[in-house]
Amino acid sequence: MTSYPPHDRKGTYISMFWSIFNMGGVIGGLIPFVSNYNRTTAVSVNDGTYIGFMVFMAIGTFLSLGILHPSKVVRNDGSTCTNIKYSSVSVELVQILKLFGNWKMLLMVPASWASNFFYTYQFNNVNGVLFNLRTRGLNNVFYWGAQMIGSVFIGAMMDYSFKSRRTRGLVGIAVVGVLSTAIWGGGLAKQLQYSRDDVPDHIVLLDFKDGSKFAGPFVLYFSYGLLDAMFQSMVYWVIGALADDSEILSRYAGFYKGIQSAGGAVAWQVDSHNVPFMNQLIANWALTTISFPLLVALVVLAVKDDNKDEKGATKEVAIPSNRDISTTVDNPRKE
């Protein structure tokens, strides 16, 4: 989704992936909502549930084998992706370690860390604390559904808002930054109304039938999902704009996911040590806020406009013919 599409369609491809990706979350929210509709304690899943997950994972694994090799991908404008020359494990290990000294990746560390760090707070300390059992499942349907909406919105903005790719990137970061401030500000307003000390004795759990009492916290949780998708889709777009080489982009994406997973793991440990809800909210808000100026610097310094060839990229031009002919111009690769 970062290397296959043309420059002006990367946001669209990312939003397509994100929508399909989060459809699983929508279904995953519906299942507990239905199964726990008339329950006050969660029903345990049976072996069939795990078997179903394993089947879906196996299907996904086999489907991935059908992905077309980058060298065979021809875009609408006639250009092709870079032709990957597979290296050895030792070479990849060295290249991955080098990413920890790559200034582009270092600028992305706060965004990478923040992108899953807030899940623990939102799932455990908002949805898990304020709502009853069945409503938590319903909320998750809308949380992941909001992600689909958010990714489509920001994807279109990153692709179509301005002619200059760099300008589109800066505008996208600005829009997500403003929304982030507003949504986390709303979260702060709600968090001031309760604390960890109030759980569970002093909090009346909300149900989706509670009308106006339910509406405010529900909109907040929905907005958290919307922001998550817009934030991560925007970051993926920036990653895709840093290079055209599929091999380089795969390393960049792997670095992002690795730091992201580390942040998520730490967040769960933070919550398990009963850190106050307010402290967690402030940490999440601070991490996301710090990310924006660093991403702006990254776009300004590293993202080239569409009419400029990227240094380090391999430019390939497809020539119409009865035979599979391609002309490749190799520039010195400089990372």
MARDOMAR-211173 format. One record per residue (C-alpha): residue number from 1; y, z, x; residue in one letter. Coordinates in steps of 0.001 Angstrom, whole numbers. Layout:
// MARDOMAR-211173
n_yy_zz_xx_res
NUM_Y_Z_X_a
...
// end
This chain:
// MARDOMAR-211173
n_yy_zz_xx_res
1_0_0_0_m
2_2302_193_3034_t
3_1194_-2812_5096_s
4_-220_-5354_2623_y
5_2802_-5953_330_p
6_5941_-7861_1378_p
7_9042_-5870_2317_h
8_10623_-6115_-1124_d
9_7513_-5017_-3043_r
10_6321_-1951_-1150_k
11_7806_429_-3703_g
12_6004_-1416_-6496_t
13_2654_-1263_-4715_y
14_3114_2428_-3959_i
15_3925_3145_-7618_s
16_833_1210_-8732_m
17_-1336_3296_-6418_f
18_371_6527_-7468_w
19_-101_5776_-11175_s
20_-3821_5073_-10754_i
21_-4160_8074_-8460_f
22_-2605_10448_-10991_n
23_-4564_9113_-13941_m
24_-7353_11307_-12625_g
25_-5045_14316_-12889_g
26_-4192_13435_-16490_v
27_-7877_13306_-17401_i
28_-8467_16472_-15385_g
29_-5843_18255_-17494_g
30_-7262_17010_-20784_l
31_-10740_18362_-20064_i
32_-9745_22069_-19773_p
33_-7258_21700_-22646_f
34_-10015_20520_-24991_v
35_-12783_22783_-23673_s
36_-10575_25908_-23733_n
37_-8641_25122_-26908_y
38_-10054_28099_-28836_n
39_-10809_30321_-25840_r
40_-8942_33066_-24045_t
41_-11142_32911_-20934_t
42_-11974_29718_-19085_a
43_-15319_28089_-19781_v
44_-17366_27499_-16655_s
45_-18347_23950_-15761_v
46_-21980_22887_-15620_n
47_-23935_20846_-13094_d
48_-23119_17661_-14997_g
49_-19437_18072_-14153_t
50_-20123_18112_-10429_y
51_-22571_15239_-10716_i
52_-19887_13246_-12522_g
53_-17415_13918_-9708_f
54_-19971_12840_-7120_m
55_-20668_9615_-9017_v
56_-16971_8750_-9233_f
57_-16502_9498_-5533_m
58_-19466_7296_-4635_a
59_-18105_4452_-6777_i
60_-14724_4762_-5084_g
61_-16359_4655_-1660_t
62_-18236_1453_-2456_f
63_-15163_-159_-4033_l
64_-13212_457_-824_s
65_-15645_-1857_961_l
66_-14222_-4692_-1113_g
67_-10708_-4376_331_i
68_-9700_-7666_1899_l
69_-9252_-7693_5666_h
70_-5530_-7744_6598_p
71_-5900_-11060_8419_s
72_-7026_-12698_5165_k
73_-4191_-11369_3013_v
74_-1620_-14049_2162_v
75_1523_-12805_427_r
76_3490_-14699_-2212_n
77_5995_-15890_383_d
78_3234_-17369_2547_g
79_3300_-14658_5217_s
80_188_-12782_6260_t
81_-543_-9241_7362_c
82_-1154_-8442_10998_t
83_-4626_-9050_12328_n
84_-6143_-5720_13333_i
85_-8064_-5687_16599_k
86_-10292_-2641_16345_y
87_-10062_-233_19253_s
88_-12357_2509_20469_s
89_-12464_6118_19330_v
90_-10946_7272_22614_s
91_-8021_4859_22277_v
92_-7355_5993_18711_e
93_-7504_9636_19743_l
94_-4900_9055_22446_v
95_-2653_7103_20068_q
96_-2897_9824_17420_i
97_-1998_12537_19928_l
98_1012_10475_20993_k
99_2332_10679_17432_l
100_3113_14366_17971_f
101_5708_13238_20521_g
102_6927_10258_18495_n
103_10506_10946_17366_w
104_9969_9033_14121_k
105_7047_11248_13150_m
106_8848_14407_14242_l
107_11673_13577_11844_l
108_9071_13344_9083_m
109_7382_16695_9742_v
110_9442_18757_7229_p
111_8887_16166_4486_a
112_5175_15978_5325_s
113_4806_19762_5292_w
114_6798_20196_2083_a
115_5025_17480_87_s
116_2014_19655_-833_n
117_3427_23054_61_f
118_5036_23488_-3355_f
119_1806_22919_-5305_y
120_672_26519_-4885_t
121_3915_27891_-6281_y
122_4048_25434_-9169_q
123_383_25724_-10182_f
124_-171_29441_-9650_n
125_3222_31005_-10214_n
126_4734_28783_-12881_v
127_1959_27185_-14915_n
128_-567_29922_-14165_g
129_1805_32811_-14921_v
130_3942_31643_-17842_l
131_1422_29872_-20117_f
132_-1841_30704_-21838_n
133_-5132_29078_-20910_l
134_-5180_26027_-23163_r
135_-1493_25282_-22617_t
136_-1992_25184_-18850_r
137_-4370_22269_-19323_g
138_-1925_20477_-21620_l
139_906_21091_-19173_n
140_-1120_19478_-16408_n
141_-1612_16372_-18543_v
142_2166_15990_-18657_f
143_2672_17115_-15046_y
144_484_14314_-13723_w
145_1769_11921_-16376_g
146_5304_12632_-15168_a
147_4156_11627_-11703_q
148_3279_8174_-13001_m
149_6750_7826_-14540_i
150_8512_9124_-11442_g
151_6681_6830_-9046_s
152_7428_3742_-11144_v
153_11115_4681_-11351_f
154_11635_5337_-7653_i
155_9425_2396_-6693_g
156_11612_11_-8678_a
157_14745_1532_-7167_m
158_13436_1169_-3612_m
159_12577_-2489_-4268_d
160_15325_-3839_-6493_y
161_18480_-1720_-6248_s
162_20152_-3485_-3287_f
163_19529_-6525_-1106_k
164_19569_-4528_2123_s
165_16325_-2650_2743_r
166_18134_49_4693_r
167_20597_549_1835_t
168_17744_793_-665_r
169_16160_3476_1472_g
170_19354_5501_1721_l
171_20044_5224_-2015_v
172_16481_6272_-2830_g
173_16729_9331_-588_i
174_20082_10246_-2152_a
175_18748_9966_-5712_v
176_15672_12064_-4948_v
177_17852_14578_-3100_g
178_20174_15042_-6081_v
179_17255_15394_-8504_l
180_15546_17832_-6149_s
181_18625_20056_-6071_t
182_18925_19986_-9867_a
183_15234_20659_-10543_i
184_14821_23415_-7974_w
185_18073_24887_-9274_g
186_16492_24981_-12724_g
187_13449_26612_-11179_g
188_15663_29281_-9639_l
189_17259_30003_-13014_a
190_13820_30529_-14536_k
191_12476_32500_-11578_q
192_15311_35011_-11923_l
193_13775_35978_-15285_q
194_10432_37214_-13909_y
195_8734_38369_-10713_s
196_5271_39088_-9355_r
197_5661_42715_-10430_d
198_5828_41573_-14070_d
199_2365_39961_-13921_v
200_389_40381_-16082_p
201_1605_43339_-18138_d
202_5205_42325_-18822_h
203_4876_38596_-19458_i
204_3994_37171_-22866_v
205_2037_33996_-22227_l
206_3526_30936_-23883_l
207_1587_28560_-26120_d
208_2497_24928_-26775_f
209_3047_25862_-30439_k
210_5790_28377_-29587_d
211_8585_25868_-30129_g
212_11840_26507_-28293_s
213_10352_29330_-26195_k
214_7835_26859_-24818_f
215_10236_23928_-24409_a
216_12316_25176_-21470_g
217_9486_26188_-19115_p
218_7532_23082_-20141_f
219_10422_20765_-19228_v
220_10744_22568_-15887_l
221_7053_22092_-15087_y
222_7217_18452_-16221_f
223_10228_17958_-13944_s
224_8338_19425_-10997_y
225_5712_16713_-11468_g
226_8377_14024_-11760_l
227_10042_15207_-8549_l
228_6758_15389_-6648_d
229_5980_11732_-7341_a
230_9484_10541_-6543_m
231_9568_12541_-3312_f
232_6188_11383_-2039_q
233_6616_7758_-3146_s
234_9957_7689_-1354_m
235_8366_9078_1818_v
236_5562_6506_1667_y
237_8183_3771_1292_w
238_9953_5023_4419_v
239_6637_5022_6295_i
240_5991_1458_5177_g
241_9456_412_6333_a
242_8929_1713_9867_l
243_6560_-1090_10885_a
244_4565_-4064_9646_d
245_1517_-3562_11838_d
246_-1412_-2283_9742_s
247_-2861_-369_12674_e
248_383_1484_13392_i
249_1004_2217_9709_l
250_-2504_3629_9285_s
251_-1746_6125_12046_r
252_1622_6994_10537_y
253_26_7578_7127_a
254_-2731_9667_8706_g
255_-167_11812_10508_f
256_1715_12334_7252_y
257_-1448_13334_5370_k
258_-2597_15631_8160_g
259_665_17605_8265_i
260_742_17557_4462_q
261_-2727_19109_4222_s
262_-1843_21752_6795_a
263_1191_22712_4732_g
264_-906_22948_1587_g
265_-3462_25181_3317_a
266_-764_27548_4564_v
267_845_27710_1117_a
268_-2357_28984_-490_w
269_-2624_31677_2180_q
270_995_32677_1607_v
271_336_33184_-2096_d
272_-2907_35065_-1456_s
273_-891_37647_492_h
274_1237_38333_-2606_n
275_4476_36976_-1204_v
276_7171_37370_-3908_p
277_7619_34384_-6206_f
278_11299_34126_-5328_m
279_10544_33905_-1607_n
280_8099_31082_-2259_q
281_10609_29177_-4372_l
282_13299_29504_-1700_i
283_10889_28333_1004_a
284_9899_25282_-1035_n
285_13478_24405_-1908_w
286_14591_24814_1705_a
287_11784_22634_3065_l
288_12485_19769_694_t
289_16239_20030_1253_t
290_15881_19953_5042_i
291_13766_16812_4694_s
292_16520_14644_3221_f
293_19030_14485_6123_p
294_16151_13922_8547_l
295_14845_11042_6429_l
296_18365_9605_6280_v
297_18510_9682_10086_a
298_15092_8017_10248_l
299_16137_5196_7924_v
300_19422_4630_9757_v
301_17819_4592_13200_l
302_14445_2956_12565_a
303_14469_849_9392_v
304_15563_-2756_9860_k
305_16939_-4967_7128_d
306_14696_-7688_5742_d
307_16464_-10485_7583_n
308_15784_-8940_10982_k
309_12462_-9129_12808_d
310_11034_-5735_13600_e
311_10420_-4919_17209_k
312_6782_-4343_17900_g
313_5614_-6314_14880_a
314_3342_-9294_15005_t
315_4855_-12137_13097_k
316_2363_-14465_11475_e
317_3196_-17563_9480_v
318_710_-19198_7165_a
319_686_-22999_7437_i
320_-607_-24865_4350_p
321_-3645_-26884_5355_s
322_-7152_-27721_4332_n
323_-8269_-25551_7195_r
324_-7488_-21896_7793_d
325_-4749_-22288_10387_i
326_-2259_-19637_11368_s
327_387_-19494_14020_t
328_945_-16132_15617_t
329_3923_-15161_17721_v
330_3336_-11958_19639_d
331_6310_-9899_20731_n
332_5910_-7072_23255_p
333_4812_-4047_21279_r
334_7039_-1075_21759_k
335_6478_2127_19837_e
// end
